């Protein structure tokens, strides 16, 4: 829960200030709406996400499974764009708010009043830690989060006590609210309209699901059915949601009543650090400094957890899709890339916490909307399907309202999406002629066929089947022997590769052996037909100790069309692509399987 809280609870550092700037005197009521959405919408959705992705993959893998082939891959790429927005802005926003806590501390000299420079230093330190090597430590998260919650609890209790000692603050607020709005229903209606601006308070549920592999389950749990882990993760989400709800309502209430409105403005003492302002005001600068240090540490650690999330997310999806170079699996190059991106975002927003709020909320809300969509699709045929649809509509409304109100978020997300899609397509094109088959497995009958002819050489006839009758294979054999000048005594084996899911990049190849009349036939299925043939030829070379020969016919048609067809569908002009895959895989031409075209 503390690993989740590093991201979730750290928003208390800036959430009350953002809430007041967004909703003004209605901030406590708008926060109440936010809490209701948290407990009645977000929590049920993510309990379902935890149940359906118990290994911590979250809603992205659910949608990947529910949407097949390229449709699912394309959607995942878009979601990765919003996920990058979420994680990157988490890093920059947390660093910017940590800077605000540093600069507003009375013990810090005014000479350090350079928020952009200090934020860049914090980001550099974060990058340096990950370049050296970083392991998420539960006890560090426990120390930071527990200390931070205790200090916030003290500030909350003291703030409520101040309201109790000065009841006129509550009366003045109540009178101002009723003077501005004619009825409680209007207050709630306006609060519901305003609450999307407070959506940062919903962050943390994705992290809660991501830490599932660390959650202890029952003794009888299995990898396919970890009932105990799912149950305990659902408890984790409920506990974190309840704790955060109490702090959100309480902090919004005391900051609205006890802090002058002008103090929330940009450049003033409470901007981005409302609770720290109250800590210094009512508990003294020493306690306030302790609170600032705790906020700085947890905000920095929130950035570290977001960086760890990025380093887990990108290698998990893009390289296996063939949509990133292999070096993207390495930590250090990715750290450098992400740190450079955070530098650019910080310079773009000038380390302004409020300015980055909209972009952060866009990433968070779109991911939560996608989770709601995935849960609705998974439960559509159940009695709960319509209820989850209503929850999805709440998230969709919140997301759209936030995008309209603060379009900078969708602009940044669109940049990430466009960058991911373009680089993914380019990488997929560049890597298309990799072998892409990591294992080849022959059935017992297929292995027997190879052993029967291996002494006389392995000759493979590539065949696109039609009716698969003995007469069809007789005709194909006569044509192949004539085209390639094969003697009647030279044994041959037909190879038929059927088209699999072309959106997959890597796969295993399972080859089965069939007898059709007097003919030997190998059959298999693969996302990319030329790559499968090349992998099988290399496997036969290594197992028989002889160079196999594969025979093809020329494909009629425009070669450019076939290249595009191969990139999109995994098939095309098979012979030259098979030869190119072998050329890239085997440096020595004398060791390559032979490709014959006639």
Secondary structure in CASP SS format (residue, H / E / C, confidence):
PFRMAT SS
TARGET T0000
AUTHOR 0000-0000-0000
METHOD secondary structure of the structure
MODEL  1
X C 1.00
X H 1.00
X H 1.00
X H 1.00
X H 1.00
X H 1.00
X H 1.00
X H 1.00
X H 1.00
X H 1.00
X H 1.00
X H 1.00
X H 1.00
X C 1.00
X H 1.00
X H 1.00
X H 1.00
X H 1.00
X H 1.00
X H 1.00
X H 1.00
X H 1.00
X H 1.00
X H 1.00
X H 1.00
X H 1.00
X H 1.00
X H 1.00
X H 1.00
X H 1.00
X H 1.00
X H 1.00
X H 1.00
X H 1.00
X H 1.00
X H 1.00
X H 1.00
X H 1.00
X H 1.00
X H 1.00
X H 1.00
X H 1.00
X H 1.00
X H 1.00
X H 1.00
X H 1.00
X H 1.00
X H 1.00
X H 1.00
X H 1.00
X H 1.00
X H 1.00
X C 1.00
X C 1.00
X C 1.00
X C 1.00
X C 1.00
X C 1.00
X H 1.00
X H 1.00
X H 1.00
X H 1.00
X H 1.00
X H 1.00
X H 1.00
X H 1.00
X C 1.00
X C 1.00
X H 1.00
X H 1.00
X H 1.00
X H 1.00
X H 1.00
X H 1.00
X H 1.00
X H 1.00
X H 1.00
X H 1.00
X H 1.00
X H 1.00
X H 1.00
X H 1.00
X H 1.00
X H 1.00
X H 1.00
X H 1.00
X H 1.00
X H 1.00
X H 1.00
X H 1.00
X H 1.00
X H 1.00
X H 1.00
X H 1.00
X H 1.00
X H 1.00
X H 1.00
X H 1.00
X H 1.00
X H 1.00
X H 1.00
X H 1.00
X H 1.00
X C 1.00
X C 1.00
X C 1.00
X C 1.00
X C 1.00
X C 1.00
X H 1.00
X H 1.00
X H 1.00
X C 1.00
X C 1.00
X H 1.00
X H 1.00
X H 1.00
X H 1.00
X H 1.00
X H 1.00
X H 1.00
X H 1.00
X H 1.00
X H 1.00
X H 1.00
X H 1.00
X H 1.00
X H 1.00
X H 1.00
X H 1.00
X H 1.00
X H 1.00
X C 1.00
X C 1.00
X C 1.00
X C 1.00
X C 1.00
X H 1.00
X H 1.00
X H 1.00
X H 1.00
X H 1.00
X H 1.00
X H 1.00
X H 1.00
X H 1.00
X H 1.00
X H 1.00
X H 1.00
X H 1.00
X H 1.00
X H 1.00
X H 1.00
X H 1.00
X H 1.00
X H 1.00
X H 1.00
X H 1.00
X H 1.00
X H 1.00
X H 1.00
X H 1.00
X H 1.00
X H 1.00
X H 1.00
X C 1.00
X H 1.00
X H 1.00
X H 1.00
X H 1.00
X H 1.00
X H 1.00
X H 1.00
X H 1.00
X H 1.00
X H 1.00
X H 1.00
X H 1.00
X H 1.00
X H 1.00
X C 1.00
X C 1.00
X C 1.00
X H 1.00
X H 1.00
X H 1.00
X H 1.00
X H 1.00
X H 1.00
X H 1.00
X H 1.00
X H 1.00
X H 1.00
X H 1.00
X H 1.00
X H 1.00
X H 1.00
X H 1.00
X H 1.00
X H 1.00
X H 1.00
X H 1.00
X C 1.00
X C 1.00
X H 1.00
X H 1.00
X H 1.00
X H 1.00
X H 1.00
X H 1.00
X H 1.00
X H 1.00
X H 1.00
X H 1.00
X C 1.00
X C 1.00
X C 1.00
X C 1.00
X C 1.00
X C 1.00
X C 1.00
X C 1.00
X C 1.00
X C 1.00
X C 1.00
X C 1.00
X H 1.00
X H 1.00
X H 1.00
X H 1.00
X H 1.00
X H 1.00
X H 1.00
X H 1.00
X H 1.00
X H 1.00
X H 1.00
X H 1.00
X H 1.00
X H 1.00
X H 1.00
X H 1.00
X H 1.00
X H 1.00
X H 1.00
X H 1.00
X H 1.00
X H 1.00
X H 1.00
X H 1.00
X H 1.00
X H 1.00
X H 1.00
X H 1.00
X H 1.00
X H 1.00
X H 1.00
X H 1.00
X C 1.00
X C 1.00
X H 1.00
X H 1.00
X H 1.00
X H 1.00
X C 1.00
X C 1.00
X C 1.00
X C 1.00
X C 1.00
X C 1.00
X C 1.00
X C 1.00
X C 1.00
X H 1.00
X H 1.00
X H 1.00
X H 1.00
X H 1.00
X H 1.00
X H 1.00
X H 1.00
X H 1.00
X H 1.00
X H 1.00
X H 1.00
X H 1.00
X H 1.00
X H 1.00
X H 1.00
X H 1.00
X H 1.00
X H 1.00
X H 1.00
X H 1.00
X H 1.00
X H 1.00
X H 1.00
X H 1.00
X H 1.00
X H 1.00
X H 1.00
X H 1.00
X H 1.00
X H 1.00
X H 1.00
X H 1.00
X H 1.00
X H 1.00
X H 1.00
X H 1.00
X H 1.00
X H 1.00
X H 1.00
X H 1.00
X H 1.00
X H 1.00
X H 1.00
X C 1.00
X C 1.00
X C 1.00
X C 1.00
X C 1.00
X C 1.00
X C 1.00
X C 1.00
X H 1.00
X H 1.00
X H 1.00
X H 1.00
X C 1.00
X H 1.00
X H 1.00
X H 1.00
X H 1.00
X H 1.00
X H 1.00
X H 1.00
X H 1.00
X H 1.00
X H 1.00
X H 1.00
X H 1.00
X H 1.00
X H 1.00
X H 1.00
X H 1.00
X H 1.00
X H 1.00
X H 1.00
X C 1.00
X C 1.00
X C 1.00
X H 1.00
X H 1.00
X H 1.00
X H 1.00
X H 1.00
X H 1.00
X H 1.00
X H 1.00
X H 1.00
X H 1.00
X H 1.00
X H 1.00
X H 1.00
X H 1.00
X H 1.00
X H 1.00
X H 1.00
X H 1.00
X H 1.00
X H 1.00
X H 1.00
X H 1.00
X H 1.00
X H 1.00
X H 1.00
X H 1.00
X C 1.00
X C 1.00
X C 1.00
X C 1.00
X C 1.00
X C 1.00
X H 1.00
X H 1.00
X H 1.00
X H 1.00
X H 1.00
X H 1.00
X H 1.00
X H 1.00
X H 1.00
X H 1.00
X H 1.00
X H 1.00
X H 1.00
X H 1.00
X H 1.00
X H 1.00
X H 1.00
X H 1.00
X H 1.00
X H 1.00
X H 1.00
X C 1.00
X C 1.00
X H 1.00
X H 1.00
X H 1.00
X H 1.00
X H 1.00
X H 1.00
X H 1.00
X H 1.00
X H 1.00
X H 1.00
X H 1.00
X H 1.00
X H 1.00
X H 1.00
X H 1.00
X H 1.00
X H 1.00
X H 1.00
X H 1.00
X H 1.00
X H 1.00
X H 1.00
X H 1.00
X C 1.00
X C 1.00
X C 1.00
X C 1.00
X C 1.00
X C 1.00
X E 1.00
X E 1.00
X E 1.00
X E 1.00
X E 1.00
X E 1.00
X C 1.00
X H 1.00
X H 1.00
X H 1.00
X H 1.00
X H 1.00
X H 1.00
X H 1.00
X H 1.00
X H 1.00
X H 1.00
X H 1.00
X H 1.00
X H 1.00
X C 1.00
X C 1.00
X E 1.00
X E 1.00
X E 1.00
X E 1.00
X C 1.00
X C 1.00
X C 1.00
X C 1.00
X C 1.00
X C 1.00
X C 1.00
X H 1.00
X H 1.00
X H 1.00
X H 1.00
X H 1.00
X H 1.00
X H 1.00
X H 1.00
X H 1.00
X H 1.00
X H 1.00
X H 1.00
X H 1.00
X H 1.00
X H 1.00
X C 1.00
X C 1.00
X C 1.00
X C 1.00
X C 1.00
X C 1.00
X C 1.00
X C 1.00
X E 1.00
X E 1.00
X E 1.00
X E 1.00
X E 1.00
X E 1.00
X E 1.00
X C 1.00
X C 1.00
X C 1.00
X C 1.00
X C 1.00
X C 1.00
X C 1.00
X E 1.00
X E 1.00
X E 1.00
X E 1.00
X E 1.00
X E 1.00
X E 1.00
X E 1.00
X E 1.00
X E 1.00
X C 1.00
X C 1.00
X E 1.00
X E 1.00
X E 1.00
X E 1.00
X E 1.00
X E 1.00
X E 1.00
X E 1.00
X C 1.00
X C 1.00
X H 1.00
X H 1.00
X H 1.00
X H 1.00
X H 1.00
X H 1.00
X H 1.00
X H 1.00
X H 1.00
X H 1.00
X H 1.00
X H 1.00
X H 1.00
X H 1.00
X H 1.00
X H 1.00
X C 1.00
X C 1.00
X C 1.00
X C 1.00
X E 1.00
X E 1.00
X E 1.00
X E 1.00
X C 1.00
X C 1.00
X C 1.00
X C 1.00
X C 1.00
X C 1.00
X H 1.00
X H 1.00
X H 1.00
X H 1.00
X H 1.00
X H 1.00
X H 1.00
X H 1.00
X H 1.00
X H 1.00
X H 1.00
X C 1.00
X C 1.00
X C 1.00
X C 1.00
X H 1.00
X H 1.00
X H 1.00
X H 1.00
X H 1.00
X H 1.00
X H 1.00
X H 1.00
X H 1.00
X H 1.00
X H 1.00
X H 1.00
X C 1.00
X C 1.00
X C 1.00
X H 1.00
X H 1.00
X H 1.00
X C 1.00
X C 1.00
X E 1.00
X E 1.00
X E 1.00
X E 1.00
X C 1.00
END
